[in-house]
Amino acid sequence: MLHILFLASATEKELVGIVGGQNAPLGKWPWQVSLKVYNYHLSAWVHRCGGSLIDSKWVLTAAHCIHHRNADPSTYRILAGDVYLYGHQKLLSVSQIIFHPDFVSFHLGVDVVLLKLAEPADCSDNVKPIKLPSSNLVESEKNQCWVTGWGTVFGYESLPPPYRLQEVSVNVVRNSVCEELYHNATFHYFKDRKLILDDMLCAGSVGHGTCYGDSGGPLVCKDSGSWTLVGVVSWGYRCGWAIVPSVFARVYSYVPWIKQHTQNSS
């Protein structure tokens, strides 16, 4: 039944964003990274998913972006500090992959994974970690929120060269409203099963949202004047042209788990 949903991750045939977006200025979203895998046919590291730099040595992305739990960290690379997906940039190596122990599949929630960098990223105007949400942050329809990525721009229409990072402003949608919208759109597949779980967050509108290749990327909202990472792109339905928002892993649900690993690591 999951064939009607899109995993917002690119296949190897899609070298690559965002539905209804626009070009993102360099340095505006300095925590945005690209998770890359090596394509032997193309002899190049190609984009698989987005991600967020949450510390100089840690990236948070979606668990479904990693092929399997025992994946070799050396088979992944991180691009940081650039709005263009391909060029002669230095790629960062991954030394450790930490899945949340409860992750099974994106539609069951817990769609988060931590990637430890082999060497700290060189922080600059274009490379900066994003703040994690605090206990008093409440996402609401009034928040100013944005999502960024290099995914397809509509259905199977890939982001065209030069593969520049896209940004789009989105509205947070209450989980109860999101649940109703998804059941109205997919009732004949899911019937009475709850789709939008407590550790999920919805945002977007018709023509504005995420698509293939955006998975793992950041949903950020302004909190007390600064940007905060509130969501990780997880899944959705029909890439922004249906009357349903995109679905994100709710970062606040996993702050204790994130800090447990990032703060206790040497």
C-alpha positions as CSV (number, residue, x, y, z in Angstrom):
1,M,0.0,0.0,0.0
2,L,3.0,2.3,0.4
3,H,3.4,2.6,-3.3
4,I,1.1,5.7,-3.3
5,L,3.5,7.5,-1.0
6,F,6.7,9.1,-2.0
7,L,9.9,8.6,-0.1
8,A,11.5,12.0,-0.5
9,S,14.8,10.6,-1.5
10,A,16.4,10.5,-5.0
11,T,17.0,7.4,-6.9
12,E,20.4,6.9,-8.6
13,K,18.8,7.9,-11.9
14,E,17.8,11.3,-10.4
15,L,21.1,13.1,-9.9
16,V,19.3,15.4,-7.9
17,G,14.1,20.5,-5.0
18,I,11.5,21.6,-3.4
19,V,8.0,22.1,-5.0
20,G,7.1,25.7,-5.5
21,G,10.4,27.0,-4.3
22,Q,13.0,29.5,-5.4
23,N,16.8,29.7,-5.5
24,A,18.4,29.9,-2.0
25,P,21.1,32.5,-1.4
26,L,24.5,31.3,-0.4
27,G,24.9,31.4,3.4
28,K,21.2,31.8,4.2
29,W,20.8,28.1,5.3
30,P,24.3,27.3,6.4
31,W,23.3,24.0,8.2
32,Q,21.9,22.4,5.0
33,V,24.0,19.5,3.8
34,S,23.7,16.9,1.0
35,L,24.2,13.2,1.8
36,K,25.9,11.5,-1.1
37,V,26.6,8.0,-2.2
38,Y,29.0,6.8,-4.9
39,N,27.5,5.9,-8.3
40,Y,29.9,3.6,-10.1
41,H,28.1,4.0,-13.4
42,L,28.7,7.8,-13.2
43,S,32.0,7.6,-11.3
44,A,30.8,10.3,-9.0
45,W,29.3,11.0,-5.6
46,V,25.6,11.7,-6.2
47,H,23.0,13.3,-4.0
48,R,20.8,10.9,-2.1
49,C,19.2,13.0,0.7
50,G,19.4,16.3,2.5
51,G,20.5,16.7,6.1
52,S,21.2,19.3,8.8
53,L,24.5,20.1,10.6
54,I,23.6,20.1,14.3
55,D,27.1,20.3,15.6
56,S,30.5,20.7,13.9
57,K,30.8,16.8,13.9
58,W,27.2,15.7,13.6
59,V,24.5,15.6,10.9
60,L,20.9,14.7,11.5
61,T,19.0,13.2,8.6
62,A,16.2,10.7,7.9
63,A,16.8,7.0,8.8
64,H,15.3,5.8,5.5
65,C,18.1,7.6,3.7
66,I,20.6,5.0,4.9
67,H,20.4,1.7,3.0
68,H,20.4,-0.5,6.0
69,R,21.4,-0.6,9.7
70,N,24.7,-2.2,9.0
71,A,25.7,0.3,6.3
72,D,29.4,1.1,6.0
73,P,29.9,4.8,7.0
74,S,32.7,5.0,4.4
75,T,30.1,4.6,1.6
76,Y,28.6,8.0,2.4
77,R,29.9,11.6,2.0
78,I,28.6,15.0,3.2
79,L,28.6,18.2,1.2
80,A,28.4,21.3,3.4
81,G,28.6,25.0,2.7
82,D,27.5,25.2,-0.9
83,V,24.2,25.8,-2.7
84,Y,25.3,24.0,-5.8
85,L,25.1,20.2,-5.6
86,Y,27.9,19.3,-8.0
87,G,31.4,20.8,-8.6
88,H,34.8,20.4,-7.2
89,Q,33.9,20.8,-3.6
90,K,35.6,19.0,-0.7
91,L,33.3,16.2,0.7
92,L,33.3,15.2,4.3
93,S,33.7,11.6,5.3
94,V,31.3,9.8,7.7
95,S,32.8,7.8,10.5
96,Q,29.7,6.5,12.4
97,I,26.0,5.9,11.7
98,I,23.6,5.8,14.7
99,F,20.1,4.7,14.0
100,H,17.4,5.4,16.5
101,P,16.8,1.9,18.1
102,D,13.0,2.1,17.4
103,F,13.2,2.9,13.7
104,V,11.5,0.3,11.5
105,S,10.0,2.2,8.5
106,F,9.3,5.9,7.8
107,H,5.6,5.4,8.0
108,L,5.9,4.1,11.5
109,G,7.8,7.2,12.7
110,V,11.2,7.5,14.4
111,D,12.6,8.4,11.0
112,V,15.9,9.9,12.3
113,V,19.6,8.9,12.1
114,L,22.8,10.6,13.3
115,L,25.9,10.7,11.1
116,K,29.2,11.5,12.8
117,L,31.8,13.2,10.7
118,A,35.3,11.9,10.6
119,E,36.6,15.4,11.0
120,P,34.8,18.5,12.3
121,A,33.3,20.7,9.6
122,D,35.1,24.1,9.2
123,C,32.5,26.5,10.4
124,S,32.2,29.8,8.5
125,D,29.5,32.1,7.2
126,N,28.4,29.3,4.9
127,V,28.7,26.4,7.4
128,K,27.0,26.7,10.8
129,P,25.0,24.2,12.9
130,I,21.3,24.7,13.5
131,K,19.8,25.1,16.9
132,L,17.7,22.2,18.3
133,P,14.3,23.0,19.7
134,S,13.9,23.7,23.4
135,S,11.2,22.4,25.7
136,N,9.1,25.5,25.4
137,L,9.0,25.6,21.6
138,V,5.4,25.0,20.4
139,E,5.1,24.7,16.6
140,S,1.9,26.5,15.4
141,E,0.3,27.8,12.2
142,K,1.8,31.3,13.2
143,N,5.4,30.2,12.9
144,Q,7.5,31.5,10.1
145,C,8.9,28.2,8.7
146,W,11.0,27.2,5.7
147,V,12.1,23.9,4.1
148,T,15.1,23.5,1.8
149,G,16.5,20.9,-0.5
150,W,17.8,19.7,-3.9
151,G,15.0,17.2,-4.7
152,T,12.7,17.1,-7.7
153,V,10.7,20.2,-8.3
154,F,7.4,18.4,-9.4
155,G,6.6,14.7,-9.6
156,Y,9.5,13.2,-11.6
157,E,10.8,16.6,-12.9
158,S,14.4,16.8,-11.6
159,L,15.9,20.0,-10.4
160,P,17.7,21.3,-13.5
161,P,21.3,22.3,-13.8
162,P,23.2,23.9,-12.1
163,Y,21.3,22.0,-9.3
164,R,21.0,25.0,-6.9
165,L,19.5,24.6,-3.5
166,Q,15.8,25.5,-3.3
167,E,13.8,27.1,-0.5
168,V,10.1,27.5,0.1
169,S,8.1,29.0,2.9
170,V,5.6,26.6,4.5
171,N,2.9,26.7,7.1
172,V,2.7,24.2,10.0
173,V,-0.5,22.1,9.9
174,R,-1.9,20.7,13.1
175,N,-1.6,16.9,13.4
176,S,-5.3,16.4,13.7
177,V,-6.0,18.4,10.5
178,C,-3.1,16.6,8.7
179,E,-4.5,13.3,9.7
180,E,-7.9,14.1,8.3
181,L,-6.4,15.4,5.0
182,Y,-4.4,12.3,4.5
183,H,-7.3,10.0,5.2
184,N,-9.5,11.9,2.8
185,A,-6.8,11.6,0.1
186,T,-5.9,7.9,0.8
187,F,-8.9,6.4,2.5
188,H,-9.2,3.4,0.2
189,Y,-5.6,2.4,1.2
190,F,-5.4,3.1,4.9
191,K,-9.0,3.0,6.2
192,D,-8.9,3.3,10.0
193,R,-5.1,3.2,10.6
194,K,-3.6,6.3,12.2
195,L,-1.1,7.9,9.8
196,I,0.2,11.0,11.5
197,L,1.9,9.9,14.7
198,D,2.8,12.0,17.7
199,D,6.5,12.2,16.7
200,M,5.5,13.5,13.3
201,L,4.9,17.1,12.2
202,C,3.1,18.4,9.1
203,A,3.9,21.5,7.0
204,G,3.1,22.7,3.5
205,S,0.2,23.5,1.2
206,V,-0.9,22.9,-2.3
207,G,2.0,23.6,-4.6
208,H,4.5,24.2,-1.8
209,G,6.3,21.3,-0.1
210,T,8.9,18.5,-0.5
211,C,9.5,15.9,-3.1
212,Y,11.9,13.0,-4.0
213,G,15.4,13.9,-3.0
214,D,14.4,16.2,-0.1
215,S,14.3,13.5,2.5
216,G,16.4,14.2,5.6
217,G,16.5,17.9,5.0
218,P,15.6,20.6,7.5
219,L,12.3,22.2,8.3
220,V,13.3,25.3,10.3
221,C,11.1,27.9,12.1
222,K,11.9,31.2,13.8
223,D,12.0,31.0,17.6
224,S,12.8,34.1,19.6
225,G,14.5,35.6,16.6
226,S,16.7,32.7,15.7
227,W,16.2,29.7,13.4
228,T,15.4,26.3,15.1
229,L,15.4,22.8,13.5
230,V,11.8,21.5,14.1
231,G,11.5,18.9,11.4
232,V,13.3,16.3,9.3
233,V,11.8,15.7,5.9
234,S,10.3,12.1,6.0
235,W,7.4,11.4,3.6
236,G,4.4,12.7,1.8
237,Y,1.9,12.2,-1.0
238,R,2.1,13.3,-4.6
239,C,4.9,15.9,-4.1
240,G,3.1,19.0,-3.2
241,W,0.3,19.1,-5.8
242,A,-2.2,17.1,-3.6
243,I,-4.2,18.8,-0.9
244,V,-2.0,17.3,1.8
245,P,1.1,18.7,3.5
246,S,4.5,17.1,3.7
247,V,5.3,15.0,6.8
248,F,8.4,15.5,8.9
249,A,10.0,13.7,11.9
250,R,9.3,16.0,14.9
251,V,12.8,16.9,16.1
252,Y,11.7,17.9,19.6
253,S,10.7,14.3,20.2
254,Y,14.3,13.2,19.8
255,V,16.3,15.9,21.4
256,P,17.2,13.7,24.5
257,W,18.3,10.9,22.2
258,I,20.3,13.3,20.0
259,K,22.1,14.9,23.0
260,Q,22.8,11.5,24.5
261,H,25.0,10.6,21.6
262,T,26.4,13.9,20.5
263,Q,27.3,15.2,24.0
264,N,28.8,11.9,25.2
265,S,31.0,11.5,22.1
266,S,34.6,12.4,22.0
